[in-house]
Amino acid sequence: MTIRSAILGSAIVATVIASTSMAFAQGTPEQRAACTGDAFRYCAAEIPNVPKITACMRVNFNKLSPACKAVIVKS
């Protein structure tokens, strides 16, 4: 992995964590960690558009991990 790839990957993770929705952004590190993988898996094309990521996560709700589903239900 090149340094550029590592920096880009870190930037993408930070963007997803910060922008998946206000609930995720304000949640605990554990809550954000619960949905980061699902956001990349199902909604990467929507990054960095917060409303589109949020809508995508809701559309893909049945595919999400149990931990991420719990975060979304609470938000």
CORWO-V310106 format. One record per residue. N is the residue number from 1. RES is the residue in one small letter. SS is DSSP state (H for helix, E for strand, L for the rest). PHI is phi in whole degrees, -180 to 180 (NA if undefined). Layout:
BEGIN
n:res:ss:phi
N:RES:SS:PHI
N:RES:SS:PHI
END
This chain:
BEGIN
n:res:ss:phi
1:m:L:NA
2:t:L:-82
3:i:H:-62
4:r:H:-61
5:s:H:-64
6:a:H:-64
7:i:H:-65
8:l:H:-62
9:g:H:-62
10:s:H:-64
11:a:H:-65
12:i:H:-66
13:v:H:-60
14:a:H:-61
15:t:H:-64
16:v:H:-63
17:i:H:-61
18:a:H:-78
19:s:H:-122
20:t:L:-62
21:s:L:-180
22:m:H:-62
23:a:H:-63
24:f:H:-68
25:a:H:-64
26:q:H:-92
27:g:L:-75
28:t:L:-73
29:p:H:-57
30:e:H:-66
31:q:H:-66
32:r:H:-64
33:a:H:-63
34:a:H:-63
35:c:H:-110
36:t:H:-59
37:g:H:-61
38:d:H:-66
39:a:H:-62
40:f:H:-66
41:r:H:-65
42:y:H:-108
43:c:H:-132
44:a:H:-57
45:a:H:-67
46:e:H:-91
47:i:L:-67
48:p:L:-106
49:n:L:-76
50:v:H:-56
51:p:H:-60
52:k:H:-70
53:i:H:-64
54:t:H:-60
55:a:H:-62
56:c:H:-62
57:m:H:-64
58:r:H:-70
59:v:H:-63
60:n:L:-94
61:f:H:-50
62:n:H:-65
63:k:H:-91
64:l:L:-70
65:s:L:-65
66:p:H:-56
67:a:H:-65
68:c:H:-69
69:k:H:-56
70:a:H:-63
71:v:H:-66
72:i:H:-67
73:v:H:-61
74:k:H:-75
75:s:L:-88
END
